[in-house]
Amino acid sequence: MKKFFRNNSLSVCFAVLFMLSLFGQAYFGYEEYLKELSDLGGAPVGFWQYLSSGHFLQATFENWESEFLQMALFVVLTIFLQQKGSSESKDFDKEEEVDREPDPSRKDAPWPVRKGGWMLALYRHSLTIVLSFLFLASFAGHFYGSLKDENLQRALKGLPAESSGTYSVDSRFWFESFQNWQSEFLSIFAIIILSIFLRQKGSPQSKPVDAPNSETGG
């Protein structure tokens, strides 16, 4: 068990932080939801009912959507685009390990590499494929939750429900999306630029402390 936590401490730490944050979101979101229902004259719901409400689903998937979007784009764009001096960029002036062709004879190579064919072709782009799928799934979850919450509010106000087609061009839905997307793009821009000039000893996201600002790559 000790060896497991040593080898997986980073993922375990972030998994725990994720669960704690999700619980905090659910708890305080529930309190906020009850306030909104009270203001609109709606009946209160239980905590477990809240977890299937549009309010909770919209808020949860809205955030996941933007995270997976920025990760998918970052993975793809760093293939073709460069930022000189950044630890987050490849150095196009030299051959990078990530660009070499997969070798099925390499010791402990993943099984799709050893198998070759369409499995290898799929595996070569598997990270982008999965991140893109997670983005699309989260986008759909966000849309469903946002529409569900919008129609509940409309019902409590005595207004007719909106169809999915009408809501797909609604300003509320796209405001929710773009306000998260811009924050993700800003954070990526910040780490790309700041890693040119700033350092963090021991972090793989940083260049060595004594590396020149012009050096590209971690």
N, C-alpha and C positions, 0 to 999 in steps of 0.2 A: 504493500500500500504506500509506503514511504517513497519507493522508487516511482510509483505511478504519479504521485503528486509532484515529485521533482521533475519528471519528464513532461507533465501536462499542466504545470502550475499556471501558465499564462491563460490557457483556455478555461481552466477551472475558475480562476479569479474572475474573468470576464463573464462566465456563465452565472456565477453567484451575484455579481453586480447587476447583470441583466435581470435575474429573478427578483432581486430586492427592488430594483427600479420599477419593474412591471407591477409588483405588488403595491408599491407606493403610488404609482399611476392609478391603479384600480381603486385603491382605498380613497384617495382624494378625489378621483374622478367621480366616484359614487356619491360622495358628499356634494360635489358640485352639481351632479345630475339631479339629485333630490331637490336642490335649490331651484333649478330650472323648471322641474316639474311643478313645484309649488307655485312659482311665479306664473306659470301658464295654466294653473288650475287642474293639473293632472294628478292622478293617484300615485302615491309612492310605490316603489318596487323593492324587492329584496336584492341583496348583494349579488346572488348567483344569477338572478334575472338580468341584472345590470351588465354582466359579462357577455351577454348575447345582444345587448342593445346597440343601436346604431351609434350612440355617443361613444361607447368604449371601442367598438370595432373601427370607427372612423379615425379616432385619435391614435390607436395602435398601428393600424396599417398605413396611415398617412406618414408616420415616422419611418417605418420599415421601408416603405416605398422609396423614400429619398436616399436612405442609406445604401440600398442595393443598387439604385441608379448610379450614384456617384462611384461606387466600387466597380461596377461593370464598365463604366466609361473610363475610369482611371486605368483599369487593366488593359483595355483596348487601345486607348490613346497613347499610353506609354510605349506601345509597340512602334508607333510611327513618329511620335513627336518627342522633342528633346528640350530640356532646360539646362543650359550650361551652368555648371557649378552646383546643381541640386543633387542631394542624395537620393531623391525620388525619381531620377531620370537615368536612363542608360547613357553610356558614353558611345556615341556613334562613330568615334574615331578609332575604336578598337573592337575586337570581336568579344561579344558577351557570352557567358555560359548558357543563358536562357535561349540563345539563338542557334545553338548547335543542334544538329539532327539527332534524334533519339537513337540510341544504340541498344538493340535487343540483347546483345551479349554482355551488356554491362551487369555487374554483380548487383543483385537485389533490385533490378529494374522492375517497375510496376507491371502487372500481368498484361494490361492492354498493349504495352510496348513489346513484350515478348510475343504476343499473339499476332500483332500487326494487322494489316488490312483495314477494314472499316472501323474496327475497334480502336486502332491507333489513331485513325483520322478523327474520330470523335473525341478521343482522349486528349489530343493536341489542343483542343479548344474547349475542354470540359469546364474550366473555371469560368470563362466568359458565358458559356451556355447556361450553367447553373445560376450564376448571378443574374443573368437576364431573365431567366424563368422566375426567380424569386422576386425580381422587380415587378414583372407582369402580374404575378399572383398577388403581391402586396397592393399593386395599383387597383386590381379588381376588388380586393378586400376593402380598400379605402373607398372606392366608388360605391360598393354595396352598403357599407356602414354609413357613409355620408348621406346617401339617398334615403336610407331607412330613418336616420335621425331627422332629416329635413321633412319627411312625410309625417313623422310623429308630431313635430312642431306645427305643421300645417293643419293636421287633424285637430290638435288642441285649440287652434285658433279658428276652427270652423272653415278652413280652406280646402279645396280639392287637392288630392295627391298629385304629385308630379310623376310623369312617366320617366323611365330610364333614358329614353331618347332625348327628352327635353332637358333632363338634368345633366346630360353629358356635355352640354354647352353652358351650364349654369355658372355664374360668376363665383358662387360660394365654393364649388368643387375645385375650380382651377385656382382660386385664391389659396385654398388649403394646400394644393400641390406645389405651386410656385414659391410659397413662403418657406417651404421646407427645402425645395431644390436649391434655391439661391444660397441658403445657409451651408449646404453641403459643398457646393462649388466654391464658396468662400473659404471653407476650412481646408479644402484640397489646395487651393491657390496659396493659402497662407503657409502650409507645410512645404510646398514646393519652393517658394521664395525664401522663407525663413531658414530652411536647411542649407541655403547657400552661404549664409553669413553666421549662423548660430550653431552651437554644438551641444550635445548631451553625451558625456562620457558613458560608455557602456551600452548605449542604445543602438540597435541596428537601423533605426530611422535617421541616424545622424552619421555624418562623416567623422573620421578620427579628429580629435581635438586639434592636432597640429597640421591637418590637411589644409591646403590653400583654398581660398574661396572659389577659385576657378576650376577646381577638381570636380568632375562629375561622377556621380555614383556613390554608394555607401562605403 
